[in-house]
């Protein structure tokens, strides 16, 4: 997975952290959690606020 795989990352996060409200997570923790996902292999330098927002929005969609 790469940073641009927002939907795939969101699904993995929902599976890995089922009890977490995606609206409540801060971007620092979100970035750490994404980098810890199995199959994630992208450079942390390629991540920014817009990418994290996109991941968070997809995760919120998955949670609904």
Backbone as a printed PyTorch tensor [residue, N CA C, xyz], in Angstrom:
tensor([[[  0.8390,  -1.1800,   0.0000],
         [  0.0000,   0.0000,   0.0000],
         [  0.8830,   1.2420,   0.0000]],

        [[  0.3610,   2.2480,  -0.6410],
         [  1.0210,   3.5510,  -0.6870],
         [  0.0900,   4.5920,  -0.0530]],

        [[  0.6170,   5.7710,   0.2280],
         [ -0.1790,   6.8400,   0.8350],
         [ -1.4160,   7.1720,   0.0110]],

        [[ -1.3370,   7.0040,  -1.2830],
         [ -2.4520,   7.3690,  -2.1490],
         [ -3.5660,   6.3250,  -2.1810]],

        [[ -3.3730,   5.2080,  -1.5240],
         [ -4.3900,   4.1540,  -1.4630],
         [ -5.3520,   4.3900,  -0.2920]],

        [[ -5.9740,   5.5500,  -0.2940],
         [ -6.7910,   5.9840,   0.8510],
         [ -7.8630,   4.9850,   1.2410]],

        [[ -8.6160,   4.4860,   0.2690],
         [ -9.7230,   3.5690,   0.5740],
         [ -9.1890,   2.2540,   1.1490]],

        [[ -8.1550,   1.7180,   0.5440],
         [ -7.5620,   0.4650,   1.0260],
         [ -6.9980,   0.6390,   2.4430]],

        [[ -6.3560,   1.7620,   2.6850],
         [ -5.8170,   2.0560,   4.0220],
         [ -6.9570,   2.1790,   5.0250]],

        [[ -8.0200,   2.8780,   4.6400],
         [ -9.1590,   3.0720,   5.5430],
         [ -9.7870,   1.7330,   5.9350]],

        [[ -9.9170,   0.8300,   4.9700],
         [-10.4800,  -0.4930,   5.2640],
         [ -9.5810,  -1.2540,   6.2330]],

        [[ -8.2790,  -1.1790,   6.0040],
         [ -7.3250,  -1.8530,   6.8930],
         [ -7.3660,  -1.2520,   8.2930]],

        [[ -7.4790,   0.0630,   8.3840],
         [ -7.5530,   0.7140,   9.6920],
         [ -8.8400,   0.3330,  10.4210]],

        [[ -9.9420,   0.2790,   9.7000],
         [-11.2190,  -0.1160,  10.3040],
         [-11.1480,  -1.5390,  10.8410]],

        [[-10.4550,  -2.4120,  10.1120],
         [-10.2940,  -3.8020,  10.5660],
         [ -9.3420,  -3.8990,  11.7510]],

        [[ -8.2850,  -3.0920,  11.7290],
         [ -7.2560,  -3.1460,  12.7740],
         [ -7.6800,  -2.4460,  14.0600]],

        [[ -8.4670,  -1.3840,  13.9210],
         [ -8.8960,  -0.5810,  15.0740],
         [-10.4200,  -0.4210,  15.0570]],

        [[-11.1560,  -1.5300,  15.2540],
         [-12.6200,  -1.4770,  15.1070],
         [-13.3340,  -0.6190,  16.1550]],

        [[-12.7200,  -0.3970,  17.2960],
         [-13.3790,   0.3540,  18.3680],
         [-13.0250,   1.8350,  18.3670]],

        [[-12.2710,   2.2920,  17.3610],
         [-11.8240,   3.6800,  17.3160],
         [-12.7490,   4.4990,  16.4210]],

        [[-13.1600,   5.6460,  16.9220],
         [-13.9270,   6.5970,  16.1090],
         [-12.9210,   7.3700,  15.2550]],

        [[-12.9850,   7.2390,  13.9380],
         [-11.9840,   7.8900,  13.0880],
         [-11.9570,   9.4130,  13.2270]],

        [[-13.0540,   9.9960,  13.7180],
         [-13.0800,  11.4510,  13.9200],
         [-12.2340,  11.8670,  15.1210]],

        [[-11.9560,  10.9150,  16.0020],
         [-11.2730,  11.2590,  17.2510],
         [ -9.7530,  11.1210,  17.1840]],

        [[ -9.2370,  10.5840,  16.1000],
         [ -7.7850,  10.3430,  16.0330],
         [ -7.0650,  11.5720,  15.4720]],

        [[ -5.9190,  11.8700,  16.0730],
         [ -5.1260,  12.9890,  15.5550],
         [ -4.2230,  12.4920,  14.4320]],

        [[ -3.7180,  13.4430,  13.6440],
         [ -2.9520,  13.0670,  12.4580],
         [ -1.6190,  12.4070,  12.7910]],

        [[ -1.0290,  12.7350,  13.9180],
         [  0.2370,  12.1030,  14.3070],
         [  0.0110,  10.6120,  14.5360]],

        [[ -1.0330,  10.2790,  15.2900],
         [ -1.3440,   8.8690,  15.5410],
         [ -1.8010,   8.1750,  14.2630]],

        [[ -2.5910,   8.8610,  13.4590],
         [ -3.0640,   8.2740,  12.2120],
         [ -1.8900,   7.8910,  11.3190]],

        [[ -0.9300,   8.7590,  11.2150],
         [  0.2510,   8.4810,  10.3930],
         [  1.0040,   7.2610,  10.9160]],

        [[  1.1770,   7.1790,  12.2350],
         [  1.8570,   6.0260,  12.8420],
         [  1.0910,   4.7370,  12.5740]],

        [[ -0.2280,   4.7870,  12.7160],
         [ -1.0470,   3.5930,  12.5170],
         [ -0.9800,   3.1310,  11.0710]],

        [[ -1.0120,   4.0800,  10.1270],
         [ -0.9310,   3.7140,   8.7150],
         [  0.4130,   3.0460,   8.4270]],

        [[  1.4920,   3.6350,   8.9310],
         [  2.8220,   3.0780,   8.6750],
         [  2.9930,   1.7050,   9.3110]],

        [[  2.2070,   1.4010,  10.3440],
         [  2.2950,   0.1090,  11.0190],
         [  1.4500,  -0.9760,  10.3450]],

        [[  0.6180,  -0.5970,   9.3770],
         [ -0.2380,  -1.5760,   8.7160],
         [  0.5940,  -2.5850,   7.9220]],

        [[  0.1550,  -3.8390,   7.9850],
         [  0.8090,  -4.8700,   7.1920],
         [  0.5750,  -4.5640,   5.7110]],

        [[  1.6160,  -4.5940,   4.9450],
         [  1.5080,  -4.3170,   3.5260],
         [  1.7510,  -2.8700,   3.1540]],

        [[  1.8790,  -2.0000,   4.1500],
         [  2.1650,  -0.5940,   3.8430],
         [  3.6670,  -0.4360,   3.6600]],

        [[  4.0570,   0.1750,   2.5500],
         [  5.4900,   0.3110,   2.2800],
         [  5.7900,   1.5790,   1.4750]],

        [[  5.4150,   2.7180,   2.0280],
         [  5.6910,   3.9820,   1.3400],
         [  6.5450,   4.8630,   2.2460]],

        [[  7.1610,   5.8390,   1.6480],
         [  8.0560,   6.7570,   2.3470],
         [  7.2370,   7.7410,   3.1950]],

        [[  7.5430,   7.8630,   4.4930],
         [  6.8270,   8.8180,   5.3470],
         [  6.9100,  10.2530,   4.8260]],

        [[  7.9340,  10.5630,   4.0760],
         [  8.0970,  11.9180,   3.5460],
         [  7.0480,  12.2460,   2.4890]],

        [[  6.3920,  11.2180,   1.9410],
         [  5.3660,  11.4380,   0.9280],
         [  4.0010,  11.7220,   1.5420]],

        [[  3.9240,  11.7410,   2.8550],
         [  2.6620,  11.9610,   3.5480],
         [  2.5240,  13.4370,   3.9280]],

        [[  1.3050,  13.9280,   3.8180],
         [  1.0120,  15.2910,   4.2290],
         [ -0.3890,  15.3680,   4.7960]],

        [[ -0.7770,  16.5620,   5.2010],
         [ -2.0780,  16.7540,   5.8270],
         [ -3.2310,  16.3660,   4.8920]],

        [[ -3.1190,  16.6920,   3.6240],
         [ -4.1930,  16.3470,   2.6770],
         [ -4.3680,  14.8420,   2.5460]],

        [[ -3.2750,  14.1230,   2.5270],
         [ -3.3450,  12.6660,   2.4190],
         [ -3.9920,  12.0840,   3.6720]],

        [[ -3.5920,  12.5700,   4.8370],
         [ -4.1760,  12.0740,   6.0810],
         [ -5.6590,  12.4180,   6.1680]],

        [[ -6.0350,  13.5980,   5.6920],
         [ -7.4550,  13.9730,   5.6610],
         [ -8.2390,  13.0200,   4.7550]],

        [[ -7.6760,  12.6930,   3.6060],
         [ -8.3470,  11.7780,   2.6780],
         [ -8.5220,  10.3990,   3.3040]],

        [[ -7.4880,   9.9250,   3.9840],
         [ -7.5690,   8.6230,   4.6610],
         [ -8.6390,   8.6690,   5.7480]],

        [[ -8.6280,   9.7390,   6.5370],
         [ -9.6020,   9.8790,   7.6220],
         [-11.0310,   9.9280,   7.0670]],

        [[-11.2490,  10.6430,   5.9750],
         [-12.5740,  10.7300,   5.3780],
         [-13.0360,   9.3550,   4.8810]],

        [[-12.1480,   8.6180,   4.2420],
         [-12.4980,   7.2590,   3.7920],
         [-12.8010,   6.3600,   4.9690]],

        [[-12.0400,   6.5020,   6.0290],
         [-12.2690,   5.6830,   7.2300],
         [-13.6350,   6.0170,   7.8330]],

        [[-13.9870,   7.2940,   7.8600],
         [-15.3040,   7.6970,   8.3870],
         [-16.4180,   7.0920,   7.5210]],

        [[-16.2160,   7.0590,   6.2030],
         [-17.1970,   6.4170,   5.3140],
         [-17.3290,   4.9360,   5.6230]],

        [[-16.2040,   4.2820,   5.8610],
         [-16.2090,   2.8550,   6.1840],
         [-16.9210,   2.6000,   7.5160]],

        [[-16.7880,   3.5130,   8.4560],
         [-17.3700,   3.3360,   9.7930],
         [-18.8860,   3.4820,   9.7770]],

        [[-19.4250,   4.1450,   8.7720],
         [-20.8820,   4.3710,   8.7280],
         [-21.6680,   3.1890,   8.2920]]])
